[in-house]
Amino acid sequence: MDEQGRTTSSNQPILYVLDTNVLIHDPNALLNFEEHHVAIPMTVLEELDKLKDGKLTVAAECRQAIRLIDKTLGEATPAHVERGVPIARGKGQPKGTLSILMNKHGHAEDPLPSHLADNVIINQLLALKEKRPDTSVILVTKDINMRLKARACGIEAEDYSTDQLVDDVALLSKGYHSVPGSFWDRVGKVETRQDHGRTWHRVQLNEVLPAAHINEFIVDEQGFVGWIKGIRADELLILDMHQEPLLHQEAWGLKPRDVYQALALFALLDPDIHLVNLTGAAGSGKTILALAAAIEQTMVSKRYRRIIATRSVQGLDQEIGFLPGTEAEKMEPWLGAITDNLEALHMDDENTHGSVDYILSKVPLQFKSLNYIRGRSFQQSLILIDECQNLTPHQIKTIITRAGSGSKVVCLGNLAQIDTPYLSATSSGLTYMTERFKDFPNGVHITLQGVPRSVLAEYAESHL
């Protein structure tokens, strides 16, 4: 089996041909095909060359992919490049090869018109299969339509799934376990102790909770809320959270509306939690909870020096440069959700607009474009990343690694609202991060419930 997740039926290596969008999705993709051959069409190199200039997010991915291709090919001769250069991975022995598929001039017998880059690649692969009938050729692309065209022409095609950790987002952790009835009915043995005003339970379960992880919560119908802080076989170490104090938390005047918002606010305010990942439907309270907690911790407790707000938006890379003004002014239209929620936090003020302007002038809130976050290091900052569902796993890693000493990262997203053409709920960076961080001792993930925004919003979310 290769890292792409494909089980091979024979020992014959497969030739994987990578499309441009695969290298943008993961610039290190060519390293993930184990002993198999990887080929990059000249058309793909030309597309990477067109996209590599500038400070855009896509441009940075293209430059990284080009540098890796150049490093792999090294000083190889043109003949070796066409035949295949061994792919080195760290200190291990090279496995598999990398080659460049040279463009051929279009022929009348080509099944697809060659004025489109996708068609040029598919025609190339058809010619390659005819020339080397014993070679198994597979096109790897994030473009569904290109996969359909390839299959229609007799070329096997598949999605790039190396960084896809789950096949169904319904299997993704919610960050808590909702237990019908009483949780204690499932407990065989319990040891309870008090420590600095906190209640700890060491319990042995009659039936093990499905896929329990560190920092997940247990919520039952009788009002018990527990926080899993240790796991050993069928034994759990649980911190009793006491529901009443949770529901009476407050951040910048905002109180949680249900136990799930209460858990989210608790995680947002906990200095020992460095990553908070909030998912949920539109209007479930993700942004307003994060913003209230952020202002509380910069203006009142002074835990953080500033708030960095950024957002992934389809089309942002192309459109931000044409807006007038400074980086903050350019970002403002995209971060309207932040100012909308500031207004919501000050709805009861005599002059809401004046209050928002005052807060924006006093709160160290900075709007940053994702394009300019690369290479930065933010110390003692609370970093809010909105619309995380539109980020690739590689982009998520790039952003989270910007967190410096004393910083906290809050990721917000809704997997039902992906706007990027080459991402799905299972391949989204938000899904990837949720799965990868489920055992991180300083991280919490919560899927918020309901749509408290309005009766209309709730009805639309469930009926449209």
C-alpha positions in Angstrom: 0.0 0.0 0.0 1.3 3.5 -0.8 0.8 6.6 1.3 -2.0 7.6 -1.0 -3.9 4.7 0.5 -4.0 2.5 -2.6 -3.4 -1.2 -2.2 -1.5 -2.5 -5.3 -2.4 -5.8 -6.8 1.1 -6.6 -8.0 4.7 -5.5 -7.3 4.7 -3.5 -10.5 5.1 0.2 -9.6 2.4 2.6 -10.7 2.9 5.8 -12.6 1.1 8.6 -10.8 0.6 11.8 -12.8 0.0 14.9 -10.6 -2.2 17.8 -11.6 -1.4 21.4 -10.6 -4.1 21.6 -7.9 -2.5 18.7 -6.1 0.8 20.5 -5.8 -1.0 23.7 -4.6 -3.0 21.6 -2.1 0.2 19.9 -0.8 3.5 21.2 -2.2 5.2 18.1 -0.8 2.8 15.7 -2.6 5.4 14.1 -4.8 7.0 12.5 -1.6 3.9 10.6 -0.7 3.8 7.8 -3.3 6.3 5.4 -1.7 8.0 3.1 -4.3 5.9 4.3 -7.2 6.8 6.6 -10.0 5.6 10.2 -10.0 5.3 12.2 -13.2 4.6 15.9 -13.6 3.5 17.1 -17.0 5.3 20.1 -18.5 1.8 21.8 -18.6 1.7 21.6 -14.8 5.1 23.2 -14.5 4.0 26.0 -16.8 0.9 26.6 -14.7 3.0 26.7 -11.5 5.3 29.2 -13.2 2.3 31.5 -14.0 1.0 31.4 -10.4 4.3 31.6 -8.5 4.8 35.4 -8.5 3.5 37.7 -5.8 2.7 37.3 -2.1 -0.5 35.4 -2.5 -1.2 32.2 -0.6 -1.3 30.1 -3.8 1.9 31.7 -5.1 3.8 30.6 -1.9 2.5 27.0 -2.4 3.6 27.1 -6.0 7.1 28.3 -5.1 7.5 25.6 -2.5 6.4 22.9 -4.9 8.8 24.2 -7.6 11.7 24.2 -5.1 11.1 20.6 -4.1 10.9 19.5 -7.8 14.2 21.3 -8.5 15.9 19.8 -5.4 14.7 16.3 -6.4 15.8 16.6 -10.0 19.2 18.1 -8.9 21.8 17.9 -11.7 20.1 15.1 -13.6 20.5 15.2 -17.4 17.4 15.7 -19.7 17.5 12.0 -20.5 17.4 11.1 -16.8 14.6 13.6 -16.1 12.5 12.1 -18.8 13.2 8.5 -17.6 12.9 9.3 -13.9 15.1 10.5 -11.1 15.1 8.7 -7.7 13.1 10.5 -5.0 15.2 11.0 -1.8 13.3 11.3 1.5 15.5 12.3 4.4 18.3 9.9 5.3 16.6 6.8 3.9 17.3 5.1 0.6 15.6 6.8 -2.4 12.3 5.2 -3.3 10.3 5.7 -6.5 11.2 8.2 -9.2 10.2 11.6 -10.5 10.0 12.4 -14.2 8.7 15.3 -16.3 6.2 14.5 -19.1 7.2 16.6 -22.1 4.5 18.3 -24.1 3.7 16.9 -27.5 2.1 18.9 -30.3 -1.6 18.2 -30.7 -2.6 15.6 -33.2 -5.8 15.3 -35.2 -6.5 11.9 -33.6 -6.4 13.4 -30.0 -9.8 12.6 -28.4 -10.0 16.0 -26.6 -9.5 19.5 -28.1 -6.0 20.6 -26.9 -6.8 24.3 -26.2 -7.4 23.5 -22.5 -4.5 22.5 -20.1 -6.6 19.6 -18.7 -7.2 18.2 -22.1 -3.5 18.5 -23.0 -2.6 16.4 -20.0 -5.3 13.8 -20.7 -4.2 13.5 -24.3 -0.6 13.0 -23.1 -1.6 10.2 -20.8 -3.5 8.5 -23.6 -0.4 8.6 -25.8 1.7 7.4 -22.9 -0.6 4.4 -22.4 -0.5 3.5 -26.0 3.3 3.8 -26.0 3.7 1.8 -22.7 0.7 -0.5 -22.5 2.2 -2.5 -19.6 2.4 0.6 -17.3 -0.4 1.4 -14.9 -1.0 5.1 -15.3 -3.2 7.0 -12.7 -4.1 10.7 -12.9 -4.2 12.4 -9.5 -6.2 15.6 -9.4 -8.5 17.5 -7.0 -10.6 18.6 -10.0 -13.7 16.3 -10.1 -14.5 17.3 -13.7 -11.0 16.5 -14.9 -11.4 13.1 -13.2 -14.6 12.5 -15.1 -13.1 13.5 -18.4 -10.1 11.2 -17.8 -12.3 8.2 -17.0 -14.4 8.9 -20.0 -11.3 8.6 -22.1 -10.2 5.4 -20.4 -7.6 6.9 -18.0 -7.8 5.9 -14.3 -8.1 9.0 -12.1 -8.4 9.6 -8.4 -8.4 12.3 -5.8 -5.3 13.1 -3.7 -6.2 11.7 -0.3 -2.9 11.3 1.6 -3.9 14.0 4.1 -7.5 12.9 4.3 -7.8 11.2 7.7 -11.6 10.4 7.8 -13.9 9.1 5.1 -17.1 10.5 6.7 -17.2 13.7 8.7 -20.1 12.1 10.8 -17.3 10.1 12.4 -15.4 13.2 13.4 -15.2 13.9 17.1 -17.7 16.5 18.4 -15.4 17.2 21.4 -18.0 15.8 23.9 -20.0 12.7 24.5 -23.8 13.2 25.0 -24.9 10.4 27.3 -28.7 9.6 27.5 -30.0 9.4 31.1 -27.3 9.4 33.8 -23.6 8.9 33.1 -23.3 7.2 36.5 -25.5 4.3 35.4 -22.6 3.3 33.1 -20.0 3.4 35.9 -18.9 0.2 37.7 -16.5 1.7 40.1 -15.6 5.3 41.1 -13.0 6.9 43.4 -13.7 10.6 44.1 -11.2 13.1 45.6 -11.1 16.9 46.3 -8.0 18.9 45.2 -7.7 22.7 45.6 -11.5 23.1 45.4 -11.9 20.8 42.4 -13.6 17.4 42.3 -11.9 14.5 40.5 -13.5 11.1 39.7 -11.5 8.1 38.7 -14.1 5.8 37.1 -14.2 2.3 35.6 -16.9 2.0 33.0 -19.2 -1.0 32.5 -19.3 0.0 28.8 -16.4 2.0 27.3 -17.2 5.4 25.8 -16.7 5.2 22.0 -13.3 6.6 21.0 -12.8 8.8 24.1 -9.9 11.3 23.9 -8.1 13.6 26.2 -9.9 17.0 26.8 -13.3 15.7 25.6 -16.3 16.4 27.7 -19.1 14.1 29.0 -22.6 15.7 29.2 -25.6 13.7 30.4 -29.3 14.4 30.7 -29.1 14.7 34.5 -26.9 17.8 34.5 -23.5 16.1 35.0 -20.6 17.6 33.0 -17.2 16.0 33.2 -13.9 16.8 31.5 -11.8 13.8 30.5 -8.2 14.4 31.7 -6.8 10.9 31.7 -7.5 7.6 29.8 -6.3 4.1 30.6 -8.1 1.1 29.1 -11.6 1.2 30.6 -10.6 3.7 33.3 -11.1 7.5 33.0 -9.9 10.4 35.1 -12.7 13.0 35.0 -12.7 16.5 36.3 -16.2 17.4 37.6 -17.2 20.7 35.8 -20.4 21.6 37.8 -22.9 22.8 35.2 -24.2 25.8 37.2 -20.9 27.8 37.3 -20.3 26.9 33.7 -23.6 28.4 32.6 -23.0 31.6 34.7 -19.6 32.4 33.1 -19.3 35.8 31.5 -16.9 37.3 29.0 -17.3 41.0 28.0 -20.9 40.9 29.1 -21.7 37.7 27.1 -23.2 34.6 28.8 -23.5 31.2 27.2 -27.0 30.1 26.1 -26.5 26.4 26.5 -24.0 23.9 28.0 -22.1 23.6 24.7 -21.5 27.3 24.4 -20.5 27.2 28.1 -17.9 24.5 27.4 -16.6 26.6 24.4 -16.4 29.7 26.6 -14.6 27.8 29.3 -12.0 26.5 26.8 -11.6 30.0 25.3 -10.9 31.5 28.8 -8.6 28.7 30.1 -5.0 29.9 29.9 -3.7 26.2 29.7 -5.7 25.6 26.5 -3.6 26.9 23.6 -5.8 25.7 20.7 -9.6 26.0 20.6 -11.4 24.6 17.6 -15.1 25.6 17.3 -17.3 24.2 14.6 -21.0 24.4 14.1 -23.8 25.7 11.9 -24.2 29.3 10.8 -25.3 31.3 13.8 -24.4 28.8 16.5 -22.3 31.4 18.3 -18.7 30.6 17.2 -17.5 34.1 16.3 -19.3 36.0 19.1 -18.0 33.6 21.8 -14.5 33.8 20.5 -14.6 37.6 20.1 -16.0 38.2 23.6 -13.4 35.9 25.2 -10.7 37.7 23.1 -11.7 41.2 24.2 -12.1 40.0 27.9 -8.5 38.6 27.9 -6.9 41.6 26.2 -8.8 44.5 27.9 -9.6 43.1 31.4 -7.2 40.3 32.4 -4.4 41.5 30.0 -3.5 37.9 29.3 -2.8 38.7 25.6 -1.3 41.9 24.1 -3.4 41.9 21.0 -6.0 40.1 18.9 -5.0 38.9 15.4 -8.2 38.3 13.3 -7.8 36.7 9.9 -10.1 34.8 7.6 -10.0 32.4 4.6 -12.3 33.6 1.8 -12.6 32.2 -1.7 -11.4 34.9 -4.0 -9.5 36.7 -1.3 -6.1 36.1 -2.9 -7.2 37.8 -6.2 -9.4 40.6 -4.8 -7.6 42.0 -1.8 -5.0 43.8 -3.9 -7.7 45.8 -5.8 -9.3 47.3 -2.7 -8.1 50.7 -1.6 -6.3 51.6 1.6 -4.0 49.8 4.1 -3.9 46.1 4.8 -6.4 46.5 7.7 -8.8 48.6 5.5 -8.5 46.1 2.7 -9.4 43.2 5.1 -12.3 45.0 6.8 -15.0 44.0 4.2 -13.9 40.3 4.6 -14.0 40.5 8.4 -17.4 42.1 8.6 -18.4 39.1 10.8 -16.1 40.5 13.5 -17.6 44.0 13.5 -21.1 42.5 13.2 -20.5 40.6 16.4 -19.0 43.6 18.1 -22.3 45.4 17.4 -24.2 42.4 18.9 -22.1 42.5 22.0 -23.0 46.2 22.5 -26.7 46.1 21.4 -27.9 47.3 24.8 -25.6 50.4 24.7 -27.2 53.8 24.2 -25.2 54.4 21.0 -24.2 51.0 19.5 -22.3 52.5 16.6 -20.3 54.8 18.9 -19.5 51.9 21.3 -18.2 49.8 18.4 -16.0 52.6 17.2 -14.7 53.2 20.7 -13.9 49.5 21.2 -12.2 49.3 17.9 -10.1 52.3 18.9 -9.2 50.9 22.3 -8.9 47.1 21.7 -5.6 46.0 20.1 -7.5 44.2 17.3 -5.5 43.8 14.1 -7.0 42.5 10.8 -4.5 40.4 8.9 -4.6 38.8 5.4 -3.6 35.2 5.3 -1.2 36.3 2.5 1.0 38.2 4.9 0.9 35.8 7.9 3.6 33.5 6.4 6.9 34.0 8.1 5.4 36.0 11.0 5.6 35.0 14.7 2.9 36.3 17.0 3.9 36.5 20.7 1.3 36.8 23.5 -1.5 37.1 20.9 -4.9 35.6 20.6 -5.2 34.6 16.9 -8.7 34.2 15.5 -9.0 32.3 12.3 -12.5 32.4 10.7 -13.8 30.3 7.9 -11.2 27.6 8.5 -13.2 25.1 6.4 -11.8 26.8 3.3 -8.1 26.1 4.2 -6.1 23.1 3.1 -4.2 21.0 5.6 -1.0 22.5 4.5 -2.4 26.1 5.0 -3.7 25.2 8.5 -0.2 24.0 9.5 1.3 27.2 8.1 -1.0 29.4 10.1 -1.0 27.5 13.4 2.8 27.4 13.5 2.8 31.2 13.6 1.7 31.1 17.2 4.7 32.2 19.4 5.2 32.2 23.1 2.1 32.9 25.2 -0.2 32.9 22.2 -3.5 31.1 21.7 -5.1 30.0 18.4 -8.9 29.9 17.9 -10.1 28.2 14.7 -13.7 28.8 13.6 -15.5 27.0 10.8 -18.6 25.3 9.3 -17.9 22.2 7.2 -21.3 22.6 5.6 -20.2 25.9 3.9 -17.0 25.1 2.0 -16.5 27.6 -0.9 -13.2 26.3 -2.3 -13.7 24.2 -5.5 -11.0 21.6 -4.7 -11.9 21.0 -1.1 -14.6 18.8 0.5 -15.7 18.2 4.1 -13.4 15.2 4.4 -10.3 16.9 2.8 -10.7 20.3 4.5 -7.9 21.5 6.7 -10.5 22.0 9.5 -11.3 18.3 9.4 -7.6 17.4 9.2 -6.8 19.6 12.2 -9.7 18.3 14.3 -8.5 14.7 13.8 -4.8 15.4 14.2 -5.3 17.4 17.5 -7.8 15.1 19.2 -5.1 13.8 21.6 -3.4 17.2 22.1 -3.4 17.8 25.9 -3.6 21.6 25.5 -6.3 21.7 22.8 -10.2 21.6 22.9 -12.6 21.0 20.1 -16.3 21.8 20.5 -19.1 21.4 17.9 -21.7 23.9 18.9 -25.4 23.0 18.7 -28.5 24.9 17.6 -28.8 28.2 15.8 -29.5 30.9 18.5 -29.0 33.7 15.9 -32.8 33.8 15.2 -35.9 31.7 14.7 -35.6 32.4 11.0 -31.9 31.4 10.8 -32.7 28.2 12.7 -35.5 27.3 10.4 -33.4 28.1 7.3 -30.5 25.9 8.5 -32.7 22.9 8.9 -35.1 23.3 6.0 -33.2 24.9 3.1 
